[in-house]
């Protein structure tokens, strides 16, 4: 058994252990599905020691895929067992990028662009923004949204496949759940089969949001996952074929999925507005992520959030702080959203031709932030360049 396969065997036992104890699963997407049931590991400490032994036996030269994945797993295990590394260290070890953030002036400039996009539709930037926007686009029930997502998938799928260069087939199941979690939509899967869950507790749909999520969840995550599965089925790929959200491919997945409409339908003003506002909101969440982990008070963070985003309510702000400050998984994973969307939006704006080449590569391999940077050496630093944080 080679090193990659041994790592996958340990990860399956870790995943089985977490599921057995009713905790958050480890495997988010499986590119080498099997009918064999994994034997649960005895403890997180056992998994930590097994993965640590594999890292110690790994040649540091020529094994960048393996080393980055093992470092992410070990850092996450330490966090699950109570260690709390400084955020920049933790993000570098798990997401594989900087946690420097963006200057207040840059965030403000991105926000100005978002407000301009909304003003073109006569939507104000105040406490009524979300309500006015939803009314303009046309609210949908969850059942109608599922139909609209499939309809939009069929409409845009040929164009997306042409842009990203994939012919891989995939199957999509759409389910509804009602769980107390930060997410409104979640996609996971195995092989070419993907499952999209709509969380009734948070999901709100309009015609445009349904189109946006056809890009994000289906033509982004599901099609990308099926494409990587097709490659892993044909080639002896060097990367671990079990994906986890605490590992360094998430910047690619979440960034590309959020920005995908800018590459495929750049003239669609409704979708562009959704992407531009999402870009700004993710940068504000990044400010909160940095602040709460640097020791800022919850009340100071809340005041900053209200100043930046007048249409966020107290529950949204409180959840954003606790997710990023307390939860070991989300303290890592949620950084992938601002880091990823900022990099890919700027790629679409500044280098759309190069962007197509990068998207082709991104539907073949789970690229890390370091690999993205190598494909665009003159691009922005993934995770921000820092600056005075308010």
N, C-alpha and C positions, 0 to 999 in steps of 0.2 A: 504494500500500500504506500503510495507516494505521500509527500507532506501535505499537499492540498487535500487529498482524500481523508487523511487522518484528521486534519483540522475540521473538515465537514462532519466527520463522525463524532467528534467532541461537541461541536455546535448542536448537532441533533440531540445528543444526550442532555446538553444544557437546556435546550428548548423544551424537551420532555419534562425535565425537572421543574422548570418554571410553570408549565401548564399544569403539572400535577399538584402544585401548591396553590394554584389559582392566581398566579402572578402574570405579569405581562409577558407574552411569548417573545422569543428571541428572533426567530426566523420570520421575516416579513415577506420575502419572495423566494421561491425555490426553483432554481434552474436545473436541478437534477432530481426530480421527484421520484420517490420510491414507495412501494407498497409495504416495505418492511417497517415494523414499529420499532422506534428507538428505545433503548433501555434508559430510563431516567438516571441522570447522575445523582450521586448521593448528597451533594451539597454544592453551593457556589464556590466554596473553598477548594473542593476537589477539582472543579472545572478550572479554577484559576491556576492551580498547580500543574494540571495537565497541559493547559495552553502555554504556561510559562516555560515548561520543559520543552515544548515544541519550538518556542521562540529561541531558547538557548541553543537548540540544535540547528538553527537555520543559518545558512551562509548569508551574511548581510549584503553580499555583492550579487546582484542579479535576481533578487527575490523581493523586489519592492512591493509587489501586490500582496505577498504573504505577510511581510513585516508590517505594512500599514494596517492590514486587517487584524493581525494578532495584537498589535499595540492598542487598537481601538477596543477590542474585546477585553483586554486586561484592564484598561482604564475604566471601562464601564463596570466590570466586575468589582473593581476596587470601590467605585462609587456606590454600588448596590450593597457592599459590605460596610459602608460607613465613612470611607475616606472622602474628603472634599478638597480636591485640588483647586487652586485659583482658576477662574474661568478661562483665561487665555491658554493655560496649560491643558485643561480638560478638553477644550474645543480643538486644539492642535492635535491632541492624541486621538480624539474620536472623529471629528469631522474633517480633520486634515487641513485646516485652513486657519488664518488669523482670526482673532476675536478683538480686533482693534477698533472696529466701528467707524463711523463716518462723522465728519465735522458737522456741527449744528448748521453752518451755512449751506453745506451740501444738502442736508436733509430738508432745510427750508426751501432750497431751489427745486428739489424734486417735488415738494409739496405744492409749490407755485404752479408747476406744470400740471399736476393732478387737478388743482382747482380750475385751471384754464380749460382742461378737458371737460370738466363738469359744467362750467359756465356756458360752454357751447350748447348745452342742452337745457340751459336756464335752471340749473340746479344750484342752490346756494351752498355755501360752506358754513354750516351752523348745526344746531341740534336737530334740525329737520332733514338733514342731507340723506340719511339712509331711507327714511320714509318717502321722501319726494322721489328719490331715484328708483325705488321699488315700484312706486305707483306709475312712473313714466314708462318703465320697461314692461310692466304687466306681470303681476304676481301669479304664481302657479301653485297648485296643490302638489304634494309629493308624487302622486300617481301621474299627474300630467307632466311633471318634471322628468320622470323616468322615460316617458314616451318622447319628450322633447330632447333629452340627452341622446337617445338612440337615433332620432331623426337627424340631429346635428352631426352625430358621428358618421352617418351614411353620407351626409352632404360634404363633409370636409375630408373624409378619409383618403380619397384619391389624391388630393392636393398635398396632404401631410406626407403620404407615402412617397410622393415625388420629391418633396423637399428633403426628407430624411434618408431616402434610399433604402427602403425595406419592402419586402414582399411577404414577410412572415405572417401567417394566419393567427388569429386569436379569437377566443370566445369570451363573452362578458355576461356575468350574472349580476343583477341589481337587486339588493335586499334593503329592507328598512329595519332599523334598530332604534332603541330608545335608551341611551346610556349617558351617565354623568361623566362626560369626557370633553376635552377642549375642542375636539374635531367635529365638523359637520359632515364631512365626507372622508372616506378612507378606502383605499384600494390595496388589496393584497392578492397573492395568487401563487400558482405552481404551474410550471411549464407554459403552455399557451392559454391556460385558463385563468381568468382574472375575476375577482369578486369586488364589486363596488357597493359599499354600505352607505346608506343615507341615514344620518342620525336625526331622528325626529325632534330631539330636544333642541337642536341648534340650526338645522337646515332650513334655509329660506330660499325660495327659487323665484326667478323671473325668466322670461324668454331668453334674455341675454346671458344670465348666469348659467342657464342650461347649456347654452352654446359654449360658454367659457369652460365649463366642466367637461364637456365632450373633448375639448382640447386638453385640459389638464389631466383628468383621471383616465380617460379612455385612449385618446390618440397620443397622450404623453405617456403616462405610466404603463397602461396595459399593453399598448403596441410596442413600447420600448422594452418591456419585460419579455414579451413574446419574441422580439427580435434577438435579444440576448440569449434566450433559451434556444432558439434555432441555431445560433452560432455555437453555443456550448454543446449542442447535440451533435454537431458536425466536426468540431475541432477540440483538441485537448487544450482548453484555455488555461492560462496561468493563474487566473483569479479564482478565489473561493466562490462557489456557485450558490451559496446561501446568503441572501442579503438581509441586513439588519439596519434599522434606522439609526443606530448609534455608530455606524461605520462610515468611512469617508466618501462613499459614492452618493450620499444624499444631497450634497450641494449641487451635483449634476442633475439628479432627478427632480428635485423641487424647483431649482432655478429654471431649467429648461421647460418644465410643465407650466410654470406661471407665465413665462415669456413667449411660449410657442406661437400664439396668435400674431405677434409682431413679425415673425419670420414667414408665416403662411398667408395671412390676410392683412398686410400692413395698412391697407386703406379702409378697413372696417373701423369706423370711428367709435361705435358702441363698444366693441371688444377692446379697442385701444384705451378707451377711458377706464375700463375695468382693470387693465394691466397697469396703467399709470397710477391709479389710486392704490392698487395693491402694492406697487413698488414703494410708494410713500409710507403706507401703513406698516409695511415690513421694516422699513428703516426706523420708524418710531418704536416699534416693538423691540428692535435691536438696542435702541437707547435705553429702554426699560430693562432689557436683559442685562446690559452692562451695569446699569445703575444699581439694581437690586442685588447683584452679585458683588458690587464694590462697597456695600454697606450703607447705601442710601436708605432712608426710611420709606415705608410704604406710602405714607401720606405725601412725601415729597415726590415720589414717583407718580402717584395719582394726580397731583397738581400738574405735573409736566404733561401727563397723558391728556388731561382735559384741555390744556392749552394747545397742544398739537392737534388733537382730534376731538372737536366739540360734540360729535355724534356718538362717541363711545359712552356706554353707560357704566355704572359702578361695578356691575357684575363682570363685564368684559375686562375691565381694568384689573380687578382683583384676581381673576383667573389667569390673566397674562402674567402677573407678578408671581403667583404661586407656582405656575407651571415652570417658569424659567428660573425660579429661585430655589425650589424645593425638590421637584421630581428629577431623579438622576437621569432618566431617559430623555425627558423633554429639555432639561438643562443643556444637553448636547444637541439633540435633534432639531429643536426649533431654531437654532442658529443657522441651519442650512437654508431656511427660507429667505431671510434678508441677504445672506451672503450669495445665494444662488440667483435670486431675481435681479440683484444689482448687477452682477457680472453678465448675465444673459441679456438683460435689457440694453446694457451698454454695447454688447456685441451686436445686437440687432440694429442699434442706432448708428454705430461707428463703422462696423465691418460686416455688412450683410452678406457679401460674397464669401468671405472667410467663414462666416457663420454657417453657411450651408455645408462646407467641408467639415466643420466641427460637429454639426448635427449628424452627419453621416457616421462619423467616428463614435458619437454618443449613443447611437442605436446599435452598436456592435459590442462595446465594452463598457463596463461600469467605471468610467474615468474618475480619477481623484482630482481634487483641486490642483495638485502639482502638475498633473497631466493636462488639465485645461490650460493652465498658465503656460505650459510648454507649447501648446498649439497656438496661443496668442501672446507671444512674449511681450508685446508692447501694451497689452491690456491692463485693466485695473487690477490691483491686488485683491484676491479673493478674501472677503471678510473685512475689507476696509483698510484705510491707511492711518486711521486714528485721527487725532485732533482733540481740541479742548471739548470735553463733554460737560454739558450743563447739568 
